[in-house]
Amino acid sequence: MAKKQFKAESKRILDLMINSIYTHKEIFLRELISNASDAIDKLYYKSLTEKISGISREDFRIQIICDEEARTLTISDNGIGMTQEELVSNLGTIARSGSLDFKTGEGAPAGADAEAIDIIGQFGVGFYSAFMVSKEITVVSRAYGEENAWEWASQGADGFTVKEAVREAAGTDIVLTIKDNTEDESYDRFVTPWQIRSLVKRYSDYIRYPIVMDMEHTRKVEGSDADGAEPRYETYVETETLNSMVPLWKRVKSEISDEDYNNFYKEKFADFEDPLKVIHTGVEGVVSYDALLYIPARPPYGYYSRDFEKGLQLYSSGVMIMERCAELLPDYFSFVKGLVDSQDLSLNISREMLQHDRQLRAIAQRLEGKIKSELEGMLSADRETYEKFFENFGLQLKYGIYDSYGANKEKLQDLVLFHSSKEKKYVTLAEVLARMPEEQKFFYYAVGESLDKVDKLPQTELLKDKGFEILYCTDDVDEFALKVLGRYGEKPFKNVSEGDLGLEETEEEKKKAEEQAESSKELLTAMKEALAGKVADVRLSRRLKTHPVVLVSGEGLSLEMEKVLNQMPGADEKIRAERILEINADHGILPALGKAFEKDPDCVKTYAELLYDQALLMEGLPVEDPVAFASSVCALIEKAVN
């Protein structure tokens, strides 16, 4: 029997197909099962269009046989089969697809609507992926309506043989002789039944026809442990259907219970808790798809680490193409788990990767809008649940505002929450704006390590007295996000510890402030000189009520931003915000300093440094010289006692 050569003649081409196109060897099983499903589809549609009796959809199935001893794996179908010519044409020509011909009408039954036929295979190279794990492939096929069967066999690029064979009915058997193990790869897993079952469940669970395999089980022999005897066990073989066939997301929503959704989520995505939110949506049009999305109750393990990989599972006509398609989710919605199934995607030749085209972008944009809409609905209709969600994933939304120079800030600004000085609970920016006094020019915010510490900041006293609401920021990203937002509505954001607060003053208040500044001018200048290199200025404060002193920053980089940036990995060269020491003009400390300065101008250096260190401690910043600070305090105590 003469060996035939592949029409795509060179060994290099087949080596490329096997070794370069596919990155995971296990993909071959998905490809062969998909081909088997295509073959059944063709026969089924032929029976419909040609009105052939005696063919029922319930009769179709795909069978897998593992023979560990012989190291063979067989995939059989009772589909349309192939003639001798089709075996040579379809399997002898690399990159020729009978499924593509069928779909485009060249091989389709008369009267069939090619667009309505959901055929999985298109490129004709999936079959050859089996050579990644096989040292020999044998295909026995009998075409529907033909009396003879034919056998195609090949060991790779050297060519193939075709001879007459025997098969009782129409269909195809693909027998893979699995490679021997190597130092780098164990091929035993491809003849191990439970591992094959796992691969079917992972990649081909929603193939529309039953995928069956005989599985060996063990059970205790009834009564074998009577009278204290050791129990005896026996093995038995049971034919199992490995796939579920009908995807949950393809079922009518009204027929799916909350328990169905939750159980699917926990099984599919390995979570022990029910999800916080289920989003089941389908779109038909230029790009059609079904999506089943979940918002977890808690962040998955490692969610806020660099190693976390976002993405939705991607299916094409029920066949899993990608475990994580990152392009379907923006980073700020990376907490969403779920899947998308579409038959309109443009797959590359391996069906293992996706071409980045307008269909994918269109689906991603629609999903983004849907997720945003569902979150907005949860915020307005179920505030308690939304706040639980925000506790877990709000940080990611804030990062989304800050990321990409604020490109997505308008999409996310109404989804973020902050604690507030008035409510002492979560509020939205819209809620704060709606109740803001007319004379309030800014969204004021205060930054600190905890809500309790922020609430006690000296800088907040005057604003609270005026009835102005303050946003409390305790996450590192908060201030960065607000800086990127810039404003909400017509109101800019302003840190209570930064620059001028922009408060309206009466003429009397302005005059009093000018007189205090003038009378303290010499003292403040001396303190500024004493703190040269540490502060940019020493001035009287217009934001303090009861506290004697506070450290604030100039416009731009705040003291809290300085802390965050200097704690980041690789921050060898420390960043320093402009520091301004403010003295409370209405506190007893100012006249006391004035008297001390009159008696002994040189003492102002010690007092200035003490007040500066006190202000550093209040800001949660380290004292630059703790020993000198402690010595100065002790010296002051001794002086007061004596």
Residue pairs with C-beta under 8 A, 6 or more apart in sequence:
1 161
1 163
2 161
3 158
3 159
3 160
3 161
4 88
4 92
4 159
4 160
4 161
4 162
5 159
6 13
6 14
6 92
6 93
6 94
6 157
6 159
6 160
7 92
7 93
7 94
8 14
8 93
8 94
8 95
10 157
11 156
11 157
11 158
13 94
14 94
14 128
14 131
14 156
14 157
15 157
17 94
17 125
17 128
17 129
17 131
18 128
18 129
18 131
18 132
19 132
21 125
21 129
21 349
21 350
21 352
22 28
22 129
22 132
22 350
22 352
23 352
24 352
25 132
25 133
25 185
26 190
26 199
26 203
27 129
27 203
27 350
27 352
28 126
28 129
28 130
28 132
28 133
29 75
29 190
29 196
29 199
29 200
29 203
29 204
30 199
30 203
30 204
30 319
30 320
30 351
31 121
31 126
31 127
31 129
31 130
31 351
32 75
32 126
32 127
32 130
32 174
33 62
33 75
33 200
33 203
33 204
33 207
33 211
34 120
34 121
34 126
34 204
34 207
34 319
34 351
35 99
35 120
35 121
35 126
35 127
36 62
36 75
36 76
36 77
36 79
36 172
36 174
37 62
37 77
37 120
37 207
37 208
37 209
38 79
38 98
38 99
38 102
38 119
38 120
38 121
39 77
39 79
39 80
39 81
39 171
39 172
40 60
40 62
40 77
40 78
40 79
40 80
40 209
41 79
41 117
41 118
41 119
42 79
42 80
42 102
42 107
42 109
42 119
43 55
43 60
43 78
43 79
43 80
43 144
43 170
44 55
44 57
44 60
45 108
45 109
45 112
45 117
46 52
46 80
46 109
46 144
47 55
49 109
49 110
49 111
49 112
50 109
50 110
59 78
60 77
60 78
60 79
60 209
60 210
61 77
61 78
61 209
61 210
61 211
61 212
62 75
62 76
62 77
62 207
62 209
62 210
62 211
62 212
63 74
63 75
63 76
63 77
63 211
63 212
63 213
64 73
64 74
64 75
64 76
64 196
64 200
64 211
64 212
64 213
64 242
65 72
65 73
65 74
65 76
65 213
65 214
66 72
66 73
66 191
66 192
66 193
66 196
66 213
67 73
67 74
67 191
68 188
68 191
68 192
70 177
71 177
71 178
71 180
71 191
72 175
72 176
72 177
72 178
72 191
73 175
73 176
73 178
73 190
73 191
73 196
74 173
74 174
74 175
74 176
75 173
75 174
75 176
76 171
76 172
76 173
76 174
77 171
77 172
78 169
78 170
78 171
79 170
79 171
79 172
80 143
80 144
80 170
81 141
81 142
81 143
81 144
81 146
81 149
81 167
81 170
81 171
81 172
82 90
82 98
82 141
82 143
82 150
82 172
83 143
83 146
83 150
84 148
84 150
84 162
86 98
86 141
86 143
87 139
87 141
87 150
87 152
87 162
88 152
88 162
89 96
89 98
90 96
90 97
90 98
90 124
91 127
91 139
91 152
91 154
91 160
92 152
92 160
93 124
94 124
94 125
94 128
95 123
95 124
95 125
95 349
96 124
97 121
97 122
97 123
97 124
98 107
98 121
98 124
99 119
99 120
99 121
99 122
99 124
100 119
100 121
100 122
100 123
100 124
101 107
101 108
102 108
102 114
102 117
102 119
103 114
103 117
103 119
103 122
104 114
105 112
105 114
108 114
108 117
118 317
118 343
120 316
120 317
120 319
122 347
122 351
123 347
123 349
123 351
125 349
125 350
126 350
126 351
129 350
130 137
130 174
130 176
131 137
131 156
133 176
133 178
133 179
133 187
133 190
134 176
134 177
134 178
134 179
135 155
135 177
135 178
135 179
135 180
136 153
136 154
136 155
136 176
136 177
137 153
137 154
137 155
137 174
137 175
137 176
137 177
138 151
138 152
138 153
138 173
138 174
138 175
138 177
139 151
139 152
139 153
139 172
139 173
139 174
139 175
140 149
140 150
140 151
140 152
140 165
140 167
140 172
140 173
140 175
141 149
141 150
141 152
141 167
141 171
141 172
141 173
142 148
142 149
142 150
142 167
142 169
142 170
142 171
142 172
143 170
144 170
145 170
146 170
148 164
149 164
149 165
149 166
149 167
150 162
150 163
150 164
150 165
151 161
151 162
151 163
151 164
151 165
152 160
152 161
152 162
153 160
153 161
153 162
154 160
154 161
167 173
176 190
178 187
178 190
178 191
179 187
180 187
181 187
181 188
189 195
190 196
193 213
193 214
193 215
193 216
194 215
196 213
197 213
197 215
197 240
197 242
200 211
200 213
200 242
200 243
201 242
201 243
202 320
203 319
203 320
204 211
204 243
204 319
204 320
205 243
205 244
205 247
205 320
206 243
206 244
206 245
206 246
206 247
206 250
206 315
206 318
206 319
206 341
207 243
207 245
207 318
207 319
208 245
208 246
208 318
209 245
210 241
210 243
210 245
211 241
211 242
211 243
212 239
212 240
212 241
212 242
213 239
213 240
213 242
214 237
214 238
214 239
214 240
215 237
215 238
215 239
215 240
216 235
216 236
216 237
217 235
217 236
217 237
217 238
218 233
218 234
218 235
218 236
219 233
219 234
219 236
220 231
220 232
220 233
221 231
221 232
221 233
221 234
224 230
224 231
224 232
224 233
225 231
225 232
247 290
247 315
247 318
247 341
248 256
248 260
248 261
248 264
248 292
249 280
249 282
249 290
249 291
249 292
249 339
249 341
250 290
250 318
250 341
253 280
256 280
258 278
261 275
261 278
261 280
261 292
262 274
262 275
262 278
264 292
265 271
265 274
265 275
265 278
265 294
265 337
266 272
266 273
266 274
268 339
269 294
269 296
269 337
271 296
271 297
271 300
273 296
273 297
273 298
274 297
275 294
275 295
275 296
275 297
275 337
276 295
276 296
276 297
276 385
276 388
276 389
277 294
277 295
277 374
277 378
277 385
277 389
278 292
278 293
278 294
279 291
279 292
279 293
279 294
279 295
279 338
279 370
279 371
279 374
280 291
280 292
280 293
281 290
281 291
281 293
281 370
282 288
282 289
282 290
282 291
283 289
283 366
286 362
287 342
287 344
287 359
287 362
287 363
288 342
288 343
288 344
289 340
289 341
289 342
289 344
289 363
290 340
290 341
290 342
291 312
291 338
291 339
291 340
291 341
291 367
291 370
292 338
292 339
293 312
293 336
293 337
293 338
293 339
293 367
293 370
293 371
294 336
294 337
294 338
295 335
295 336
295 337
295 389
295 393
296 335
296 337
296 392
297 388
297 392
298 392
299 335
299 392
299 393
300 308
300 335
300 337
302 308
303 335
304 395
308 334
309 324
309 326
310 324
310 326
310 329
310 331
310 334
311 322
311 323
311 324
311 325
311 326
311 327
311 328
311 329
312 324
312 325
312 328
312 329
312 336
312 337
312 338
312 339
312 340
312 367
313 320
313 322
313 323
313 324
313 325
313 338
313 339
313 340
314 320
314 321
314 322
314 325
314 328
314 339
314 340
314 341
314 345
314 354
315 321
315 339
315 340
315 341
315 342
316 341
316 342
316 343
316 345
316 347
316 351
317 341
317 343
318 341
319 351
321 345
321 347
321 351
321 352
321 354
322 352
322 353
322 354
325 340
325 354
327 354
327 356
327 360
327 361
327 364
328 340
328 360
328 363
328 364
328 367
329 336
329 364
329 367
329 368
330 364
330 368
330 400
330 408
331 396
331 399
331 400
331 403
332 396
332 397
332 399
332 400
332 401
332 403
332 408
332 412
333 368
333 371
333 372
333 396
333 400
334 396
335 392
335 393
335 396
336 371
340 363
340 367
342 359
342 363
344 359
345 354
345 359
345 360
346 354
346 355
346 357
346 359
346 360
347 353
347 354
347 355
348 354
348 355
354 360
372 411
372 415
375 386
375 389
375 415
376 414
376 415
378 385
378 386
378 389
379 386
379 414
379 415
379 428
387 417
387 426
390 397
390 416
390 417
390 426
394 416
394 417
395 475
395 477
397 412
397 415
397 416
398 416
398 475
398 477
398 478
398 481
399 477
399 481
400 408
400 411
400 412
401 408
401 409
401 412
401 413
401 416
401 481
401 484
401 485
402 477
402 480
402 481
402 484
405 484
406 484
406 485
406 486
409 484
409 485
413 429
413 485
413 488
414 428
414 429
414 430
416 428
416 429
416 481
417 426
417 427
417 428
418 426
418 427
418 429
418 445
418 471
418 472
418 473
418 478
419 425
419 426
419 427
419 451
419 471
419 472
419 474
420 426
420 427
420 432
420 469
420 470
420 471
420 472
421 446
421 455
421 460
421 463
421 464
421 469
421 470
421 471
421 472
422 469
424 451
427 471
429 443
429 488
430 488
432 443
432 469
432 471
433 443
433 488
433 489
433 491
435 469
436 443
436 469
436 491
437 467
437 468
439 504
440 468
440 491
441 491
441 492
441 502
442 491
442 492
442 493
442 494
442 501
442 502
443 471
443 482
443 487
443 488
443 491
443 492
443 493
443 494
444 463
444 468
444 469
444 470
444 471
444 493
444 494
444 495
444 496
444 501
445 470
445 471
445 472
445 473
445 478
445 479
445 482
445 493
445 494
445 495
445 496
446 454
446 457
446 459
446 460
446 470
446 471
446 472
446 473
446 495
446 496
446 497
447 454
447 473
447 474
447 478
447 479
447 495
447 497
447 558
447 560
448 454
448 457
448 472
448 473
448 474
448 560
448 620
449 474
449 620
450 474
451 472
451 474
453 620
454 460
454 472
454 473
454 474
455 472
457 496
457 497
458 543
458 544
458 545
458 546
458 547
458 550
458 618
459 496
459 497
459 543
459 544
459 550
459 552
460 470
460 496
461 543
461 544
461 545
461 546
461 547
462 501
462 503
462 542
462 543
462 544
462 545
463 470
463 496
463 501
463 543
464 470
465 545
466 503
470 496
471 482
473 479
473 482
473 560
476 564
479 495
479 558
479 560
479 561
479 564
480 561
480 564
482 493
483 493
485 493
486 492
486 493
487 493
494 501
494 502
495 553
495 558
495 560
496 543
497 550
497 551
497 552
497 553
497 558
497 559
497 560
497 619
498 552
498 553
498 554
498 555
498 558
499 552
499 553
499 554
499 555
500 542
501 542
501 543
503 542
505 513
505 542
513 540
513 542
513 585
516 540
516 585
516 590
517 524
517 539
517 540
520 540
520 583
520 585
520 590
520 594
522 597
523 593
523 594
523 597
523 604
524 538
524 539
524 540
524 583
525 538
526 597
526 601
526 604
526 608
527 538
527 581
527 593
527 604
527 607
527 608
527 611
528 535
528 537
528 538
530 604
530 605
530 608
530 609
531 538
531 581
531 608
531 609
531 612
534 579
534 612
534 624
535 551
535 579
535 580
535 581
535 612
536 554
536 578
536 579
536 580
537 580
537 581
538 580
538 581
538 582
538 583
538 608
539 580
539 581
539 582
539 583
540 582
540 583
540 584
540 585
540 590
541 550
541 582
541 583
541 584
541 585
543 550
543 552
543 582
544 550
544 582
544 584
544 586
544 587
545 584
545 586
546 584
546 587
547 584
547 587
547 618
548 583
548 584
548 587
548 588
548 589
548 611
548 614
549 581
549 582
549 583
549 584
549 589
549 611
549 614
549 615
549 618
550 581
550 582
550 584
550 615
550 618
551 559
551 579
551 580
551 581
551 582
551 612
551 615
551 616
551 618
551 619
551 621
552 559
552 579
552 580
552 582
553 559
553 562
553 577
553 578
553 579
553 580
554 577
554 578
554 580
556 577
556 578
557 575
557 577
557 578
558 577
559 577
559 579
559 619
559 621
561 577
562 575
562 576
562 577
563 620
563 621
565 571
565 575
566 574
566 575
581 608
581 611
581 612
581 615
583 589
583 590
583 593
583 611
584 590
589 611
593 604
593 607
596 603
596 604
596 607
597 603
597 604
606 632
606 635
606 636
609 628
609 629
609 632
610 629
610 632
610 633
610 636
613 623
613 624
613 629
616 622
616 623
616 624
617 623
623 629
